[in-house]
Amino acid sequence: MSEQILNNTGFGSAVSTESRNRVLRNTYWLLALSLIPTVLGAWLGVSTGITKAFMGGWMGIVVFLGGAFAFMYAIEKTKNSAAGVPVLLAFTFFMGVMLSSLISRVLGFSNGPSLIMTAFGGTAGVFFVMASLASVIKRDLSGMGKWLFVGAIVLMIGSIIGILVGSSAAMIAVSVAAIGIFSAYMLYDLKQIIDGGETNYISATLSLYLDIFNVFQSLLSLLGIFGGERD
């Protein structure tokens, strides 16, 4: 997916640094933009309740995974064309709709809005810490990729099992693990951009968006379980 940029001396090195900074800057702008369709999708899902008909059980898993992987495939195919950004934004809208079922449950608590803001603030804090670490760590972190990928696969399987059996303990464990794994993924993906391992800002945005989405979703789930208050 990524092509390693080789640094040269003199003018070539300057161009390489400029290219990295441009990818990082474009990634941050597109990442901020991608939050708008996510919020709109979540608002639509909460307002209409369209996810209630299929979320939960096998149907919800099939719709979510099928839609997500279809969009990610389309993003990969269009990332070097003018269609790349619209396809990515359509994906973030879809993810917002999928997130609406969790947001609706949390809004059922009397302190639901404050829980959502707390999860948002916590996610922003994690991103800030990981971005700061990525900018100061000199060590090559590319070796983390395969271990994080294995962790994400195990996490996905555990999450599917947890949904099907309806175990609160399993979902708590999955949420805690997801926060750890995707926070580490955030550091890894940011370091890849900074080191020149990722040269396409659409692919970079997709990776960071998924990290942020999973951390936010997991934090919100935990806050709903442990901090939700009924009237």
Secondary structure as UniProt FT lines:
FT   HELIX           11..48
FT   HELIX           50..53
FT   HELIX           57..78
FT   TURN            79..80
FT   TURN            82..83
FT   HELIX           84..107
FT   TURN            110..111
FT   HELIX           112..136
FT   TURN            142..143
FT   HELIX           144..165
FT   HELIX           168..195
FT   HELIX           201..227
//
